[in-house]
Amino acid sequence: MKILAVGDLVGEGGLRKLKENLQELQKKENIDFTIVNAENVAEGMGITTKTFNELKTMNIDVLTMGNHTWAKKDVFSFIDDSFIIRPANYTKGLPGRGYEIIQKNEKKIEVINLIGRTDMGVLSENPFKCIDEILEKTEADIRIVDFHAEATAEKIAMSYYLDGRVSAIYGTHTHTQTADEMILEKGTGYITDIGMTGPKKSVIGMDVDASLKRFVTSLPERYKIASGECKLNAVVFDINDGNNKTDSIYRINL
């Protein structure tokens, strides 16, 4: 089972890049299952009905979200759709779900979305305790975790916490693809961050000049999406059909 996880879509440029490349990429890599993080697809923050519907027409199995889940009011009209999940450790009682189990190629694949608590600026419950609860109450052959977090240490800690309990875990949110892909001792595939799908010449997807003004002057300059050529960052996990552990993991950078 080959699983493709695509890094955070940033704006219309990122969405267009995905549209232009996804089908060919899936064919080239013999992908069976595709996960896309879409929390920045609408103007860099959140997701709209329009972008949600566009993504739904593509060969994607599930969308994951993050700290900008609620940035666009549209989201409340479709957050309960089985095509999209949001961080499971958001405050209990909020709409939407934190995981989804999908039957594919005679395998039950569970995708779980978590959010970190270090420097994320959102209220959330303990992701370590939350994942324990989910794993205890659900059954699946393959489990994949998108951990949307800022701190490298928090992501690495989660990888060791889940080693042997999930098939793979990857980080999103920083928009910078890391070069630390590995298979942990008990067979769990891991990478700290899979990167982003959005403008190449940018500060994590945002306009360079606007970003520099914020850093140089400390004034609250309004962020805007960068323009120009886009890249596509992703990672492929090759999951063993026998033991449901990761046989290989490799990065994609288009």
Secondary structure in CASP SS format (residue, H / E / C, confidence):
PFRMAT SS
TARGET T0000
AUTHOR 0000-0000-0000
METHOD secondary structure of the structure
MODEL  1
M C 1.00
K E 1.00
I E 1.00
L E 1.00
A E 1.00
V E 1.00
G C 1.00
D E 1.00
L E 1.00
V E 1.00
G H 1.00
E H 1.00
G H 1.00
G H 1.00
L H 1.00
R H 1.00
K H 1.00
L H 1.00
K H 1.00
E H 1.00
N H 1.00
L H 1.00
Q H 1.00
E H 1.00
L H 1.00
Q H 1.00
K H 1.00
K H 1.00
E H 1.00
N C 1.00
I C 1.00
D C 1.00
F E 1.00
T E 1.00
I E 1.00
V E 1.00
N E 1.00
A C 1.00
E C 1.00
N E 1.00
V C 1.00
A C 1.00
E C 1.00
G C 1.00
M C 1.00
G C 1.00
I C 1.00
T C 1.00
T H 1.00
K H 1.00
T H 1.00
F H 1.00
N H 1.00
E H 1.00
L H 1.00
K H 1.00
T C 1.00
M C 1.00
N C 1.00
I C 1.00
D C 1.00
V E 1.00
L E 1.00
T E 1.00
M C 1.00
G C 1.00
N C 1.00
H C 1.00
T C 1.00
W C 1.00
A C 1.00
K C 1.00
K H 1.00
D H 1.00
V H 1.00
F H 1.00
S H 1.00
F C 1.00
I C 1.00
D C 1.00
D C 1.00
S C 1.00
F C 1.00
I E 1.00
I C 1.00
R C 1.00
P C 1.00
A C 1.00
N C 1.00
Y C 1.00
T C 1.00
K C 1.00
G C 1.00
L C 1.00
P C 1.00
G C 1.00
R C 1.00
G C 1.00
Y E 1.00
E E 1.00
I E 1.00
I E 1.00
Q E 1.00
K E 1.00
N C 1.00
E C 1.00
K E 1.00
K E 1.00
I E 1.00
E E 1.00
V E 1.00
I E 1.00
N E 1.00
L E 1.00
I E 1.00
G C 1.00
R C 1.00
T C 1.00
D C 1.00
M C 1.00
G C 1.00
V C 1.00
L C 1.00
S C 1.00
E C 1.00
N C 1.00
P H 1.00
F H 1.00
K H 1.00
C H 1.00
I H 1.00
D H 1.00
E H 1.00
I H 1.00
L H 1.00
E H 1.00
K H 1.00
T C 1.00
E C 1.00
A C 1.00
D C 1.00
I E 1.00
R E 1.00
I E 1.00
V E 1.00
D E 1.00
F E 1.00
H E 1.00
A C 1.00
E C 1.00
A C 1.00
T H 1.00
A H 1.00
E H 1.00
K H 1.00
I H 1.00
A H 1.00
M H 1.00
S H 1.00
Y H 1.00
Y H 1.00
L H 1.00
D E 1.00
G C 1.00
R C 1.00
V E 1.00
S C 1.00
A E 1.00
I E 1.00
Y E 1.00
G E 1.00
T E 1.00
H C 1.00
T C 1.00
H C 1.00
T C 1.00
Q C 1.00
T C 1.00
A C 1.00
D C 1.00
E C 1.00
M E 1.00
I E 1.00
L C 1.00
E C 1.00
K C 1.00
G C 1.00
T C 1.00
G E 1.00
Y E 1.00
I E 1.00
T C 1.00
D C 1.00
I C 1.00
G C 1.00
M E 1.00
T E 1.00
G E 1.00
P E 1.00
K C 1.00
K C 1.00
S C 1.00
V E 1.00
I C 1.00
G C 1.00
M E 1.00
D C 1.00
V H 1.00
D H 1.00
A H 1.00
S H 1.00
L H 1.00
K H 1.00
R H 1.00
F H 1.00
V H 1.00
T H 1.00
S C 1.00
L C 1.00
P C 1.00
E C 1.00
R C 1.00
Y C 1.00
K C 1.00
I E 1.00
A C 1.00
S C 1.00
G C 1.00
E C 1.00
C E 1.00
K E 1.00
L E 1.00
N E 1.00
A E 1.00
V E 1.00
V E 1.00
F E 1.00
D E 1.00
I E 1.00
N C 1.00
D C 1.00
G C 1.00
N C 1.00
N C 1.00
K C 1.00
T E 1.00
D E 1.00
S E 1.00
I E 1.00
Y E 1.00
R E 1.00
I E 1.00
N E 1.00
L C 1.00
END
